[in-house]
Amino acid sequence: MFKRLFFIGLIFLFVLLACNVVSAVENTVVWSDDRDGGEHVYYENLDAGEGSRVSWVDSTQWNPDVSGSTVVWQDDRDGGTHVYYKNLETGEGSRVSWVDSAQYNPAISGSTVVWSDYRDGGARVYYKDLETGESSRVSWADSDQLCPSISGSTVVWRDNRDGSNWHVYYKNLETGVCSRVSWVDSDQYEQSISGSTVVWRDNRDGGQRVYYKDLETGLGSRVSWVDSAQYDPSISGSTIVWSDSRYGGYRVYYKDLETGVCSRVSWVESIQLYPAISAVGNIVVWQDLRDGGQRVYYKNLATRESSRVSWVDSTQVNPSISGNIVVWVDNRDGGSHVYYKNLATGESSRVSWVDSLQSYPKIYGSTVVWMDNRDGLIHVYYKNLKTGEGSRVSWVDSNQYYPDISGNVVVWMDGRDGGWCVYYKNLATGVCSRVSWVDSTQVNPAISGSTVVWEDYRDGGARVYYKDLETGVCSRVSWVNSSQYVPVIG
């Protein structure tokens, strides 16, 4: 569905945007797409500006993963569900295993693919090294083994070999070491791995807790010993973040496994939701209900500086962060406006003082873009927070939705041509044009570098297309006839 429907909800409800699920490694994006009448896998390489359908076989293809230039996915072309792969550089591709069994949930790291396989009467985790051809079952235990994940040579998965509970197991495919991550008899879920460290949710203590283990050192423990419900763990490098209910409502906590520092991100007695962490991994922002409504707070985990981004008594939602600058939607002035704060300098202000409905802010460097209805329709505006320069991106009198920005280039959905099309403008050169002149519905654009991706309905359904604005190369990412929605590029 078009994001336009959400915008209507935002105007009245201030609800959050949902997250998009894609897989992206080294600037290659893969996704499931139904543009060709069924579900297929498409890719785009954001550096090369190259993208297409991964496989042109007319079959259902879903659950893709990517590592480097190799994509893996589930495929039903042979009458059942099997795992296929394709090397996007060489064009080489095939079924990973020709055993006639149901194969699900593939994941890849380097040249090694893992998946759940039902050849032995139940779900088992198998792997194959696409370079050497070596392939085997990861563990020979007679148990259900689900949701494998791999980082380097280490595989983790959920396993019920020890009775009615699910536990997290791992195996190092190089050393052969294979073991349960934790021997406590509890249900263990939501496993995630970064490097050699695994995190998961665990009910061993009568409730939901977050645990971790370093598979190299063997060190591991409950992340926090407070008797509270803890959900949705995530790890990046040595830092774990999660939602925690210890004080009667959900709060955001973190722990640095290297320093041992473990703390609530904020000690205010409030419900704290939807944390986001900066790319450098030390600044967390979240929505906070401590002051009787939703506010945006942040914490720098390196300096321990933590505060409400803005102290105005207003509803503040949809935070986004780039470097030290946070932007969000704020209703302090009786409507929906975009505000920002530079966490390094303390500078904070409304981005635009025009009394209009402003929503869906995005930021790149010091430039903010947003949707604005000051002129009677919804248009895209921008402002450079350093120079103060800002204006409407395009003065054509048409509805313009869902902007994104990368460098100096802004993209958005535009209704000027009687339907939705994607336009772009380079704020430095002033060049502004439609991305594709094909007479089709084009919505939900995103941009990274010079490459734009969007949903396109030219082929009878939602398909993902891309265009490199520098080279002019424009194509469908995947030619499989499947529905493909809300592309993301990184």
C-alpha positions in Angstrom: 0.0 0.0 0.0 1.1 3.5 -0.6 2.7 5.4 2.3 0.1 8.0 1.5 -2.4 6.1 3.6 -0.1 6.3 6.6 0.3 10.0 6.1 -3.4 10.5 6.6 -3.1 8.6 9.8 -0.1 10.7 10.9 -2.1 13.9 10.5 -4.7 12.7 12.9 -2.9 10.1 15.1 0.8 10.9 15.2 1.5 7.2 14.8 4.9 5.7 14.0 6.1 4.5 10.7 6.6 0.8 10.4 10.0 -0.6 9.6 10.8 -2.1 6.2 12.4 -5.5 6.1 15.2 -5.9 3.5 18.6 -7.5 3.4 21.6 -5.3 2.5 25.3 -6.0 2.5 28.1 -3.9 1.0 25.5 -1.7 -0.8 23.6 -4.6 -2.4 19.9 -4.7 -1.6 17.8 -7.8 -2.1 14.0 -8.2 -1.5 10.9 -10.2 -2.4 8.9 -8.8 -5.2 5.5 -9.7 -6.9 5.8 -7.4 -9.9 5.6 -10.3 -12.3 2.5 -11.9 -10.9 4.3 -13.9 -8.2 6.9 -13.5 -5.5 10.4 -13.2 -6.8 13.8 -11.9 -5.5 15.3 -8.7 -6.9 18.5 -7.0 -6.1 20.2 -3.7 -6.6 23.9 -2.8 -6.2 23.9 0.8 -5.0 27.6 1.4 -5.9 27.5 0.0 -9.4 23.9 1.2 -10.0 23.2 -2.3 -11.3 20.1 -4.2 -10.4 17.7 -6.8 -11.8 15.7 -9.8 -11.0 18.0 -12.4 -9.5 16.4 -15.4 -11.3 14.1 -15.3 -14.3 12.6 -18.7 -13.6 8.8 -18.4 -13.2 8.6 -19.6 -9.6 7.9 -18.3 -6.2 11.1 -16.9 -4.6 11.2 -15.4 -1.1 13.3 -15.0 2.1 16.4 -13.7 0.4 19.7 -13.0 2.1 22.9 -11.5 0.6 26.6 -11.5 1.4 29.0 -9.7 -0.9 27.7 -10.5 -4.4 26.0 -13.8 -3.6 22.2 -14.0 -3.0 20.3 -16.9 -1.5 16.6 -17.5 -1.4 13.8 -20.0 -1.1 12.3 -21.2 -4.4 9.4 -23.5 -5.3 10.4 -24.1 -9.0 10.9 -27.9 -8.5 7.5 -28.6 -6.9 8.7 -28.0 -3.3 10.6 -25.4 -1.4 14.4 -25.4 -2.0 17.3 -23.0 -1.5 18.9 -21.4 -4.6 21.8 -19.1 -4.9 23.2 -16.7 -7.5 26.5 -14.9 -7.8 25.6 -11.4 -9.1 29.1 -10.8 -10.4 29.7 -14.1 -12.3 26.1 -15.0 -13.0 26.7 -18.4 -11.6 23.7 -19.9 -9.8 22.0 -23.1 -8.9 20.1 -25.0 -6.3 22.2 -25.2 -3.2 21.2 -28.8 -2.5 19.6 -31.3 -4.9 18.2 -33.5 -2.2 14.4 -33.6 -2.6 13.4 -32.1 0.7 11.8 -28.9 2.0 14.4 -26.3 2.6 13.7 -23.0 4.4 15.1 -19.8 5.9 18.5 -19.6 4.1 21.2 -17.3 5.4 24.7 -16.6 4.0 28.0 -15.3 5.2 30.9 -15.2 2.8 30.6 -18.3 0.7 28.7 -20.4 3.3 25.0 -20.9 3.1 22.9 -22.3 6.0 19.2 -23.3 6.0 16.6 -25.5 7.7 16.1 -28.8 5.9 13.4 -31.4 6.3 15.2 -34.3 4.6 15.6 -36.3 7.8 11.9 -36.1 8.9 12.2 -32.9 10.8 13.8 -29.5 10.5 17.6 -29.7 10.6 20.2 -27.1 9.8 22.4 -27.8 6.9 25.3 -25.8 5.3 27.1 -25.6 2.1 30.3 -23.9 1.1 29.7 -22.6 -2.4 33.4 -22.3 -3.1 34.5 -25.8 -2.1 31.2 -27.6 -2.5 31.5 -29.0 1.0 28.0 -29.6 2.4 26.7 -31.4 5.5 24.2 -31.2 8.3 25.4 -28.8 10.9 24.3 -30.9 13.9 23.3 -34.6 13.9 21.1 -34.3 17.0 17.6 -35.7 16.3 15.8 -32.4 17.0 14.0 -29.6 15.3 16.5 -26.9 14.3 15.1 -23.6 13.2 16.0 -20.0 12.1 19.7 -20.4 11.5 21.9 -17.3 11.3 25.6 -17.2 10.4 28.5 -14.8 11.0 31.8 -15.8 9.6 32.2 -19.5 10.3 29.8 -19.6 13.2 26.2 -20.8 12.9 23.5 -20.2 15.6 20.0 -21.7 15.6 17.0 -22.6 17.8 16.9 -26.2 18.9 14.5 -28.4 20.9 16.7 -31.5 21.4 16.6 -31.1 25.2 12.8 -31.5 25.7 9.9 -29.2 25.3 12.0 -26.0 25.5 13.8 -24.3 22.7 17.5 -23.5 23.2 20.1 -21.7 21.2 22.9 -23.8 19.7 26.0 -22.9 17.7 28.6 -24.6 15.7 31.9 -23.3 14.4 32.2 -24.9 10.9 36.0 -24.5 10.9 36.9 -26.0 14.3 33.9 -28.4 14.5 33.0 -27.1 18.0 29.3 -27.5 18.4 27.4 -26.9 21.6 24.4 -25.3 23.3 25.1 -21.7 23.9 23.5 -21.9 27.4 22.8 -25.1 29.3 20.0 -23.6 31.4 16.7 -25.4 30.7 14.7 -22.5 29.4 13.0 -21.3 26.2 15.4 -19.1 24.3 14.3 -16.9 21.4 15.3 -13.9 19.2 18.9 -15.0 18.8 21.2 -12.6 17.0 25.0 -12.8 16.4 27.6 -10.1 15.8 31.1 -11.4 15.4 31.5 -14.2 18.0 28.9 -12.8 20.4 25.3 -14.2 20.5 22.4 -12.5 22.2 18.9 -13.9 22.8 15.7 -13.7 24.9 15.5 -16.3 27.6 12.7 -17.3 30.1 15.0 -19.2 32.5 14.2 -17.0 35.4 10.5 -17.1 35.3 10.2 -14.3 32.8 11.8 -12.9 29.6 15.5 -12.0 30.0 18.3 -11.1 27.6 21.4 -13.2 27.7 24.6 -13.2 25.7 27.6 -15.4 25.2 31.0 -14.9 23.5 31.6 -18.1 21.6 35.4 -17.5 21.5 36.0 -16.8 25.1 33.1 -18.8 26.5 32.1 -15.8 28.6 28.4 -15.2 28.9 25.8 -14.1 31.2 22.4 -12.5 31.7 22.9 -9.0 30.4 21.0 -7.5 33.3 20.1 -9.3 36.6 17.1 -7.1 37.4 13.9 -9.1 37.7 12.1 -7.6 34.7 10.7 -8.5 31.3 13.3 -7.9 28.6 12.6 -8.1 24.9 14.0 -7.4 21.5 17.7 -7.6 22.0 20.0 -6.4 19.3 23.8 -6.2 19.2 26.3 -4.2 17.2 29.9 -4.7 18.0 30.1 -4.9 21.8 26.9 -3.0 22.6 23.6 -4.6 23.3 20.3 -2.7 23.6 16.9 -4.0 24.6 13.4 -3.0 26.0 13.1 -3.5 29.7 10.0 -3.5 32.0 11.7 -3.3 35.4 10.1 -0.1 36.6 6.6 -0.9 35.7 6.8 0.1 32.0 9.2 -0.5 29.2 12.5 1.3 29.2 15.5 1.2 26.9 18.7 -0.3 28.4 22.1 -1.0 27.0 25.2 -2.9 27.9 28.8 -2.5 26.6 30.3 -6.0 26.8 33.8 -4.7 26.6 33.7 -2.2 29.4 31.0 -3.9 31.4 29.0 -0.7 31.6 25.3 -1.6 31.8 22.6 0.9 32.5 19.2 2.2 31.7 19.6 4.7 28.9 17.4 7.1 30.9 16.4 6.8 34.6 13.2 8.8 34.3 10.1 6.8 35.3 8.5 6.7 31.9 7.6 4.3 29.1 10.4 4.4 26.5 9.8 2.9 23.1 11.3 2.4 19.7 15.0 3.0 20.3 17.3 3.8 17.4 21.1 3.9 17.5 23.4 5.9 15.3 25.7 4.2 12.8 28.7 4.8 15.0 26.9 2.9 17.7 27.1 5.3 20.6 24.0 7.6 20.3 20.6 6.2 21.1 17.4 8.1 20.5 13.9 7.0 21.5 10.3 8.1 22.1 9.6 8.7 25.8 6.3 9.1 27.7 7.8 10.5 30.9 6.3 13.9 30.7 2.7 12.9 30.1 3.1 12.6 26.3 5.5 11.3 23.8 8.9 13.1 23.7 12.2 12.3 22.0 15.2 11.6 24.2 18.7 10.6 23.4 21.8 9.3 25.1 25.4 9.3 24.1 26.7 6.0 25.4 30.4 7.1 25.1 30.0 10.4 27.0 27.0 9.3 29.1 25.3 12.5 28.2 21.6 12.0 28.1 18.7 14.3 27.9 15.4 15.1 26.3 16.1 16.4 22.9 13.6 19.2 23.4 12.0 20.4 26.7 8.9 21.9 25.2 5.8 20.2 26.5 4.6 18.7 23.2 4.1 15.4 21.4 7.3 14.5 19.7 7.5 11.4 17.4 9.4 9.9 14.5 12.9 10.8 15.5 15.7 10.4 12.9 19.4 10.9 13.5 22.4 11.8 11.3 25.7 12.3 13.0 24.8 14.5 16.0 21.6 16.0 14.6 18.2 14.6 15.6 15.0 15.6 13.7 11.5 14.8 14.8 7.8 15.7 14.3 6.5 18.0 17.1 3.0 19.4 17.9 4.1 22.1 20.4 2.7 24.9 18.3 -0.8 23.4 17.8 0.0 21.4 14.7 2.6 19.1 13.3 6.0 20.7 12.7 9.6 19.5 12.2 12.2 20.3 14.9 15.9 19.5 15.1 18.6 19.5 17.7 22.4 19.3 17.4 23.4 17.1 20.3 27.0 18.4 20.1 26.3 22.1 20.2 22.9 22.1 21.9 21.4 24.2 19.1 17.8 23.4 18.7 14.9 25.0 16.9 11.9 24.5 14.7 13.2 23.8 11.1 10.6 26.1 9.6 8.4 28.6 11.4 5.6 28.6 8.7 2.4 27.6 10.4 1.7 24.4 8.4 1.4 20.7 8.8 5.0 19.3 8.6 5.7 15.6 8.7 8.0 12.7 7.6 11.4 14.4 8.2 14.6 12.9 6.8 18.1 14.2 7.4 21.4 13.8 5.6 24.4 15.7 7.0 22.9 19.1 7.9 20.1 19.1 5.4 16.5 18.3 6.4 13.7 17.5 4.0 10.0 17.0 5.0 6.4 17.1 3.8 4.6 20.4 4.2 1.0 21.6 3.5 1.6 25.4 3.7 0.6 26.0 0.1 -2.7 24.1 0.3 -1.3 20.8 -1.0 1.4 18.6 0.4 4.8 19.7 -0.9 8.4 18.8 -0.1 10.6 21.5 1.6 14.2 21.5 2.7 16.5 23.4 4.9 20.2 23.4 5.4 20.7 23.8 9.2 24.2 25.3 8.8 23.5 27.9 6.2 19.9 28.5 6.9 19.1 28.1 3.2 15.8 26.5 2.6 12.9 26.5 0.3 10.2 24.4 -1.4 12.1 21.8 -3.4 9.7 22.0 -6.4 7.3 24.9 -7.2 5.0 22.8 -9.4 1.6 22.9 -7.8 1.2 19.2 -7.2 1.0 16.8 -4.2 4.5 15.7 -3.2 5.0 12.9 -0.7 7.7 10.9 1.2 10.9 12.6 0.4 14.3 11.1 0.9 17.7 12.7 0.7 21.3 11.6 0.0 24.0 14.2 -0.5 22.5 17.1 -2.3 19.8 15.1 -4.1 16.2 14.9 -2.9 13.6 12.4 -4.3 9.9 12.3 -3.7 6.5 11.0 -5.0 4.8 13.6 -7.2 1.2 13.8 -8.6 1.9 16.5 -11.2 1.4 14.2 -14.2 -2.1 12.9 -13.3 -0.7 10.0 -11.3 2.2 9.3 -8.9 5.7 9.6 -10.4 9.1 9.9 -8.8 11.0 13.2 -9.2 14.4 14.3 -8.0 16.2 17.6 -7.5 19.9 18.3 -7.0 19.9 21.2 -4.4 23.4 22.2 -5.5 22.9 22.4 -9.2 19.2 23.0 -9.3 18.7 20.2 -11.8 15.2 18.8 -11.3 13.4 16.2 -13.3 11.2 13.1 -13.3 13.3 10.0 -12.7 11.5 7.8 -15.2 9.2 9.0 -18.0 7.4 5.7 -18.4 3.6 6.3 -18.0 3.2 4.3 -14.8 2.4 4.7 -11.1 5.7 5.2 -9.3 5.7 5.5 -5.5 7.8 5.2 -2.3 11.2 6.4 -3.5 14.5 6.0 -1.6 18.0 7.2 -2.5 21.6 6.4 -1.7 24.4 8.2 -3.5 23.2 8.6 -7.1 20.9 5.6 -7.2 17.1 5.9 -6.7 14.8 3.0 -6.1 11.0 3.0 -6.1 7.9 0.9 -6.5 6.6 0.9 -10.1 3.4 -0.4 -11.5 4.2 -0.4 -15.2 4.2 -4.2 -15.5 0.7 -4.7 -13.9 1.8 -4.9 -10.3 4.2 -3.4 -7.8 7.8 -3.8 -9.0 11.1 -2.3 -7.8 13.0 -0.2 -10.3 16.2 1.8 -10.0 18.0 4.5 -11.8 21.5 5.8 -11.5 21.1 9.6 -11.9 24.8 9.9 -13.0 24.9 7.3 -15.7 21.2 7.3 -16.7 21.0 3.5 -16.3 17.5 2.6 -15.4 16.0 -0.8 -15.1 13.8 -3.1 -13.1 15.7 -4.7 -10.3 14.1 -8.1 -10.8 12.1 -9.4 -13.7 10.2 -12.0 -11.8 6.4 -11.2 -11.9 5.8 -10.6 -8.2 4.6 -7.9 -5.9 7.5 -5.8 -4.7 7.0 -3.0 -2.1 8.7 -0.2 -0.3 12.3 -0.7 -1.4 15.2 0.4 0.8 18.7 1.2 -0.4 21.8 1.6 1.7 
